[in-house]
Amino acid sequence: MGRPLKIGLWVLGVLVALAAAALIFVNIYIGKSKPVIEGTASVTILDEDVTVTRDSDGVPHIEAASDADLYRAQGYVHAQDRLFQMDLARRQASGRLAEVVGAKAVDTDKRFRTFSLRDAAEKSYDTYSVDAKQVLDWYAEGVNAFIHEVKGNGKLSYEFKLLGYEPEDWTPIDSLTIGKYMAYDLGGKWTPQAMRHWALNHYPEEKAKELFITYPENAESIMEANRANPVAVADQFDPDTLPPEFNGSNNWVVSGDKTKSGKPLLADDPHLGLSTPSVWHQIHLTSPDQNVSGVIFAGIPGIILGHNDTIAWGVTNVGPDVQDLYIEIPNPDDPTQFEYDGKWEQADVRDEPIKVKGEDDVPFEVLVTRHGPVITDIIYENEKPGAVFSMQWTALEASNELEAVMDLNKAEDWESFETALESFSAPAQNFVFASKDGTIAYKANGKIPIRKKGDAQLPVPGNSSEYGWEGYVPYDELPTLVNPPEGFIATANNEVVDEKYPYHITKFWAQPYRYERIAEVLRDRDDFTADDMMALQMDQKNLHAGEFLDRMLGSVEKMDRKGHYEGILRQMREWDQVDTAESPQPLIFHKWMMQLPKLMFAPDMPEDVYAFMHGKPQLTDQFLRNSYDGEAPSWVADYGGADRWVYDAFEKTIAGLKEDYGDNPEKWQWGDYHQLVFPHPLSGASPMLARFLDPDRQPVGGSGITVQAASFKEDGSANHGASWRFVADLNDLSKAYHIVGPGQSGHLKSEWFHDQADDWVRGDFHETVTDGSVKDGHVLTLTAN
């Protein structure tokens, strides 16, 4: 062996040894901060000892002698499992990320300062009852007990070390701010208004009108106001920072008349962004005053969705129009004043300098008109704007959702449950309910504005008292249904009222296919079991294809005069219209449907306007229906007709698929493109971090319009869907069935970090008991001294 080779091998050996040593050190270092889940831990804020038993799925079962110690222990356990997630959430919602990640987060901080979530939380805190404030205090005490413990013993988790900071003490306002963030994530409807405003000022009237779901009420005066005062929209908003278009969900409840046991069944799967760790933390809380199990956002006390000993409940997003844009006219001589009824009115000016890690503070002001914060930039380098948008939003008002959560957890029947809901204002949710006494019920709950003029499809003039809100839909007149003759109630963000309902909710509902499939299955039998409900949550039947595929294939056949696509067309006609991961047809269909709006709208729009153009699937469906029924919109006519549009999209789709997956469509698979991801917030910083923090991508069936919801990005990453799956059998509420993907813990070294990622794909539910019979659990005693 030559000397150079020997030296090279020696150097390589040294490098391998150093790398191994580094990995061992990192492994040991990270392991130091792994939560203690057995033995004892001194938590001196407690009045008495508390028992925390983690079951085989990592679900904490907390048993305390009082509610005070119960909420303190919940705060402590949340911090054990999810402290970094909690800290990041409060920072993001408060506009304080740049303090710890640097200048790249300044724009994000500006946006959240402007949306005023923490300001709304502070206003809300002032309206809470003494009892609710006490719960918030108890919870914060528990979080802070853990923070002080790990700061003192040097076992703060690795994420804080990576970013080089330590978490501040937790406060009640932090909990309420996280609650307001969830309203932000679920309540957005302002972007379609901004987009239509842009369209009115860039397209002929006929083409602009066709971008509305329906022609707006009070149309002419409002449309004229939008044309008279154009607001800059393009290049003003980063579409990547907006909440997903439809943070939907499925829920349903089946009466005992349609179940094998004779008691109701309830199922719920809220659809949110999929992430590591999960947005939900599953937990079971027991004290002499309550026994409740389910999920909550880490950082908030109580259980927001789940069951107790007598009732169960779940939600989907109503999606009402609760955000309105106002066209505000600034004073040319003072941009902090805005016109109102012929006078200049001073806006509130909040001075909110943004701290930036390693750099000087960034000056920033938030302007708040009588309607709400100004959300477009009023500082232009070369000219003063003629008009800007402000936003009115129910979530920016004081609200008391935590009061509702506390009362829901202890409710015993529909009457007490509905009474508790009265405090739940934002975001508006479709609550389904079941009780052991056989009652099933539904309520579309939350504040839904009543407008003086308009129907929330366009911004309205902010300079006139003729526009604005004049109260909310009365609580007793919100859509409600109790024990319907059909024997079930289901919602999937679909239209929940008909034309007879006297109040406006929205014209912008989700596509109806998930609801139609759920209803189709539930109508079919009268012997359902909990297993059937779990199977329905994993259903991949594609009713969207059922409506359009045959006519779309007909368009291709008509245009494909030389028969280039005979084989693929035959393949598509043989499809059972189920979005299985192994099938080629879902890949072709979904990529085809994605191509249609790109061809129709993208060429005439700035890239960012197209990106935040919500409602593209609904408009595409609407254009296809009208065209095939002989009433082609001008957009379609100008393109060359529906057949040409559909055929061109098909050609582009097939060409792209051949480039990506080869020339043999028989070998294509939906799962080659459509793959489940649970990204960690730090994984985007480095491929190495992503390797350790994110579970492996894996093929997954379903789609955005199947009951097994798995919406996906342009690259196929299925990053949005059932953040929690839940089934309760009211015949036996000592247990229920759950999936919390990718797992319970936020700690890399925990066995529950990613253990439910595969369960999410397969539909393998875990059973959580509430009768104290946890087997082979890890028991931690929190001692009061």
Buried (B, 14 or more C-beta within 10 A) or exposed (E): EEEEEEEEEEEEEEEEEEEEEEEEEEEEEBEBBBBEBEEEBEBEBBEEBBBBBBBBBBBBBBBBBBBBBBBBBBBBBBBBBBBBBBBBBBBBBBBBBBBBBBEEBBEBBBBBBBBBBBBBBBBBBEEBEEEBBBBBBBBBBBBBBBBEBBEEEEBBBBBBEEBEBEBEEBBBBBBBBBBBBBBBBBBBBBBBBBBBBBBBBBBEEEBBBBBBBEEBBBBEBBBEBBEEBBBBBEEBBEBEEBBBBBBBBBBBBBBBBBBBBEBBBBBBBBBBBBBBBBBBBBBBBBBEEBBBBBBBBBBBBBBBBBBBBBBBBBBBBBBBBBBBBBBBBBBEEEBBBBBBEEEBBEBEEBEBEBBBBEEEEBEBBBBBBBBBBBBBBBEEEEEEBBBBBBBBBBBBBBBBBBBBBBBBBBBBBBEBBBEBBBBBBBBBBBBBBBBBBBBBBBBBBBBBBEBEBBBBBBBBBBBBEEBBBEEBBEBEEBBBBEBEEEBBBBBBBBBBBEEEEEBBBBBBBBBBBBBBBBBEBBEEEEEBBBEBBBBBBBBBBBBBBEBBBEBBBBBBBEBBEEEEBEEBBEBBEEBEBBBBBEBBBBBBBBBBBBBBBEBBBBEEBEEBBBBBBBBBBBBBBBBBEBBBEEEBBEBBEEBEBBBBBBBBBBBBBBEEBEEEBEEEBEEBBBBBBBBBBBBBBBBEBEEEBBEBBBBEBBBBBBBBBBBBBBBBEEEBBBBBBBBBBBBBBBBEBEBBBBBBBBBBBBBBBBBBBBBBBBBBBEBEBBEBBBEEEBEEBBBBBBBBE
